[in-house]
Structure formats: C-alpha cells, structure tokens
C-alpha cells in the first residue's frame, strides 16, 4: 500500500491528522484545479478552501479496492465543489446531461443501499451504472444538493430562517431582505463559515478542517455571523 493509500485509509477511519496530511501533501494538486476558476468573481483563497473541501470529500468517497488512481478521482470532486459554489452565485450552469447522470447515480445508490443494507462502494456503483469512477465523482460533485435555510444546524437549533425572521415564508423572506446580499456584507471569515455550513452542507467539524481552526471556533464564528445577519436585516 502506498503512502497516499495508507493516509486515505486512516482518514476514512477517522484519523484527522491523516486527512490534514493529505491536504498538505496535495496542496499543489488542489491549487492547480482552483486556478482554473480565477477571474470568475471569487478570491483565490476562497477557491482553494473550496478545493480542499472537494478534496476531502474525494478522500471520504474513494474506494481503495477499485484500482483507480486517487488523483484521477479527486480532480472532478475538487472542480465540482468549486463549480457548485460559483453556480450558487449564478456563474456556472450545470448541463442537462450532467443532471441526468447525477439522477442515475443517486437512483442506483439508493437501490443498492436498500439491497445491501449499507452504502455501496464506488466499484459497485460503477458496475451498476456503467459509469467510470471519474464520471460518478463529477456527477455527484457538480449537482450535490445544498441545505435549506430552514434546516436546523448546531447545538442550539439555529436556522437562517428563524434568525432572519419569525413570520415570513422562505420565498418571501429571500425576495424581501436579499439574503445573499446580506451575507456578502459579513466579514470574510463569517461569510465563509455561513456559506460552507448552509450552502455547501458541511458539518462544523468539516468546516474546522477546511479553515484550520477548532470546531469550537467555528461554532462561535457561526453564531456571531447569525446574530450579525439579524442586525443587518433588522
């Protein structure tokens, strides 16, 4: 087993140090993908952080027994995470073909999960769909769902909707108070945490890894940002 495979196995088993080592040792790969998206309205450091997120998702989903080179699988995940961020801001559109492929993968994943009573491996998904691991990674990364502003998150049950308003529907609220514009007024670190938590489905622990801070710090930053949003939109 190579060093990278050993680190992947350790990371998948819950070893945070192994995950951090993988990010550090593959910073060049992540930057090479992130640079492709420069000039599209996002800062280079934000692109890199999103690339790190995509990389870590690739680590979590990689099947060590499939025989595919990890970098080949990781690149679409890294690019897909950045594309999804830019797409949320209206900069990138997902093709119909990619959406259909993603729907196929999701359907097969659900089917195999029911049949096997566990999450299917990458090899099993590939065999069932006829898609390569890279195609599966690209489809899932580019079209992954974002969290709703109504979803509770954090120990105190925070939701963006509850923080911003107690009475309006999500659709009316977003139209009236321009949620995205308010988020853009937050300090950079708070803005990044809110976007990663609520628009990119990350746990506080995963955000902590991306930002190289503790989970407690992320929790504090998130709460501060939510209270600041309330003040901005009062």
C-alpha positions as CSV (number, residue, x, y, z in Angstrom):
1,X,0.0,0.0,0.0
2,X,1.4,3.4,-1.0
3,X,1.7,6.3,1.5
4,X,-1.3,8.1,0.0
5,X,-3.4,5.0,0.2
6,X,-2.4,4.5,3.8
7,X,-3.3,8.1,4.6
8,X,-6.7,7.7,2.9
9,X,-7.5,4.5,4.8
10,X,-6.5,6.2,8.1
11,X,-8.6,9.3,7.2
12,X,-11.6,7.2,6.3
13,X,-11.2,5.5,9.7
14,X,-11.5,8.9,11.5
15,X,-7.8,10.0,11.7
16,X,-7.9,13.8,11.4
17,X,-4.2,14.1,11.2
18,X,-4.1,11.8,8.2
19,X,-6.7,14.0,6.5
20,X,-4.7,17.1,7.2
21,X,-1.6,15.5,5.9
22,X,-3.3,14.5,2.7
23,X,-4.4,18.1,2.1
24,X,-0.9,19.5,2.9
25,X,0.8,17.0,0.6
26,X,-1.7,17.6,-2.2
27,X,-1.9,21.4,-2.0
28,X,-0.3,21.6,-5.4
29,X,-3.0,19.5,-7.0
30,X,-5.7,21.5,-5.3
31,X,-4.2,24.8,-6.3
32,X,-3.8,23.6,-9.9
33,X,-7.6,22.9,-10.1
34,X,-8.6,26.1,-8.2
35,X,-6.6,28.3,-10.6
36,X,-8.8,27.3,-13.5
37,X,-11.6,29.3,-11.9
38,X,-9.7,32.5,-11.2
39,X,-11.4,35.6,-12.7
40,X,-14.9,34.4,-12.1
41,X,-15.7,36.6,-9.1
42,X,-14.2,34.6,-6.3
43,X,-11.0,35.2,-4.4
44,X,-8.1,32.7,-4.9
45,X,-8.0,31.7,-1.2
46,X,-11.8,31.0,-1.3
47,X,-11.3,28.8,-4.3
48,X,-8.5,27.0,-2.6
49,X,-10.6,26.4,0.5
50,X,-13.4,25.1,-1.6
51,X,-10.9,22.9,-3.4
52,X,-9.8,21.5,-0.1
53,X,-13.4,20.7,0.7
54,X,-13.8,18.8,-2.5
55,X,-10.6,17.0,-2.0
56,X,-11.7,15.9,1.5
57,X,-15.0,14.7,0.0
58,X,-13.0,12.7,-2.5
59,X,-11.0,11.1,0.3
60,X,-14.2,10.1,2.1
61,X,-15.7,8.6,-1.1
62,X,-12.7,6.9,-2.6
63,X,-12.7,3.1,-2.9
64,X,-9.2,1.9,-2.2
65,X,-10.1,-1.5,-3.8
66,X,-11.2,-0.2,-7.2
67,X,-7.8,0.3,-8.6
68,X,-8.3,3.8,-9.9
69,X,-5.6,6.4,-9.2
70,X,-6.8,8.7,-6.5
71,X,-5.8,12.0,-8.2
72,X,-7.9,10.9,-11.2
73,X,-10.9,10.6,-8.9
74,X,-10.2,13.6,-6.8
75,X,-9.9,16.2,-9.6
76,X,-13.6,16.1,-10.6
77,X,-14.6,16.3,-6.9
78,X,-12.4,19.4,-6.4
79,X,-13.6,21.1,-9.5
80,X,-17.2,20.1,-8.8
81,X,-17.2,21.7,-5.3
82,X,-15.8,25.0,-6.8
83,X,-18.4,24.9,-9.7
84,X,-21.2,24.4,-7.2
85,X,-20.1,27.4,-5.2
86,X,-19.9,29.5,-8.4
87,X,-23.2,28.1,-9.6
88,X,-24.9,29.3,-6.4
89,X,-23.9,32.8,-7.4
90,X,-25.2,32.3,-11.0
91,X,-21.7,32.0,-12.6
92,X,-21.8,28.4,-13.6
93,X,-24.7,26.3,-15.1
94,X,-24.9,22.5,-14.8
95,X,-25.6,20.8,-18.1
96,X,-28.8,18.7,-18.6
97,X,-26.7,15.7,-19.3
98,X,-24.8,16.0,-16.0
99,X,-28.0,16.4,-14.1
100,X,-29.4,13.3,-15.7
101,X,-26.2,11.4,-14.9
102,X,-26.4,12.6,-11.3
103,X,-30.0,11.4,-11.1
104,X,-29.0,8.0,-12.3
105,X,-26.2,7.7,-9.8
106,X,-28.5,8.8,-7.0
107,X,-31.2,6.3,-8.0
108,X,-28.7,3.4,-8.2
109,X,-27.1,4.4,-4.9
110,X,-30.5,4.3,-3.2
111,X,-31.3,1.0,-4.9
112,X,-28.0,-0.7,-3.8
113,X,-28.2,0.8,-0.3
114,X,-31.7,-0.9,0.1
115,X,-30.4,-4.2,-1.4
116,X,-27.1,-4.3,0.5
117,X,-28.3,-2.6,3.7
118,X,-25.2,-0.4,3.5
119,X,-23.7,2.3,1.3
120,X,-22.5,0.8,-2.0
121,X,-18.8,1.0,-2.9
122,X,-17.5,3.0,-5.8
123,X,-16.8,-0.2,-7.7
124,X,-20.4,-1.4,-7.2
125,X,-21.8,1.9,-8.4
126,X,-19.6,1.8,-11.4
127,X,-20.6,-1.7,-12.3
128,X,-24.3,-1.0,-11.9
129,X,-24.4,2.3,-13.8
130,X,-21.7,1.6,-16.4
131,X,-20.0,4.9,-15.5
132,X,-16.4,5.3,-14.7
133,X,-15.4,6.4,-11.1
134,X,-14.4,9.8,-12.6
135,X,-17.9,10.2,-14.2
136,X,-19.6,9.3,-10.9
137,X,-17.4,11.8,-9.0
138,X,-18.1,14.6,-11.5
139,X,-21.9,14.0,-11.5
140,X,-22.2,13.9,-7.7
141,X,-19.8,16.8,-7.0
142,X,-21.4,19.1,-9.6
143,X,-25.0,18.6,-8.6
144,X,-25.0,17.9,-4.9
145,X,-27.9,19.4,-3.0
146,X,-27.4,22.4,-0.8
147,X,-29.0,22.7,2.7
148,X,-32.2,24.7,3.1
149,X,-32.1,27.9,5.1
150,X,-34.9,26.2,7.1
151,X,-32.7,23.3,8.2
152,X,-31.7,23.3,11.8
153,X,-28.0,23.2,12.5
154,X,-25.8,23.5,15.5
155,X,-26.5,22.6,19.2
156,X,-29.0,25.4,19.6
157,X,-31.1,24.5,16.6
158,X,-30.2,27.6,14.6
159,X,-31.8,28.1,11.2
160,X,-31.2,31.0,8.9
161,X,-34.9,31.5,8.5
162,X,-35.5,31.7,12.3
163,X,-32.6,34.0,12.7
164,X,-33.7,36.4,10.0
165,X,-37.5,36.3,10.5
166,X,-40.1,34.6,12.6
167,X,-43.1,35.1,10.4
168,X,-42.4,35.1,6.7
169,X,-42.1,32.2,4.3
170,X,-38.7,31.3,2.9
171,X,-39.6,32.5,-0.6
172,X,-41.0,35.9,0.6
173,X,-38.1,36.4,3.0
174,X,-35.4,35.8,0.4
175,X,-37.1,38.2,-2.0
176,X,-37.7,40.9,0.6
177,X,-34.5,41.0,2.5
178,X,-32.0,39.9,-0.2
179,X,-30.4,37.2,1.9
180,X,-27.4,36.7,-0.4
181,X,-26.6,40.4,-0.3
182,X,-26.7,40.5,3.4
183,X,-24.4,37.5,3.7
184,X,-21.9,39.3,1.4
185,X,-21.7,42.2,3.9
186,X,-20.4,39.8,6.6
187,X,-16.7,39.8,7.5
188,X,-14.8,37.4,5.3
189,X,-14.4,34.6,7.9
190,X,-18.0,34.8,9.0
191,X,-19.2,34.8,5.4
192,X,-17.1,31.8,4.5
193,X,-18.5,29.8,7.5
194,X,-22.1,30.6,6.7
195,X,-21.6,29.6,3.0
196,X,-19.9,26.4,3.9
197,X,-22.4,25.5,6.6
198,X,-25.7,26.4,4.9
199,X,-25.0,26.4,1.2
200,X,-22.4,23.5,1.0
201,X,-23.8,21.1,3.6
202,X,-20.7,21.0,5.8
203,X,-20.6,20.0,9.4
204,X,-18.9,22.3,11.9
205,X,-16.1,19.7,12.2
206,X,-15.5,19.7,8.4
207,X,-15.6,23.5,8.3
208,X,-13.0,23.5,11.1
209,X,-10.7,21.3,9.0
210,X,-11.1,23.4,5.9
211,X,-10.3,26.6,7.8
212,X,-7.7,25.0,10.1
213,X,-9.4,26.1,13.3
214,X,-11.2,24.2,16.0
215,X,-14.8,23.1,15.9
216,X,-15.5,25.4,18.9
217,X,-14.1,28.4,17.0
218,X,-16.4,27.5,14.0
219,X,-19.4,27.4,16.3
220,X,-18.6,30.8,17.8
221,X,-18.0,32.3,14.4
222,X,-21.3,30.9,13.1
223,X,-23.3,32.2,16.0
224,X,-21.7,35.6,15.7
225,X,-22.5,35.7,12.0
226,X,-26.1,34.7,12.5
227,X,-26.6,37.4,15.1
228,X,-24.8,39.9,12.8
229,X,-27.2,38.9,10.0
230,X,-30.2,39.6,12.2
231,X,-28.8,43.1,12.9
232,X,-28.1,43.8,9.3
233,X,-31.6,42.8,8.3
234,X,-33.5,44.4,11.2
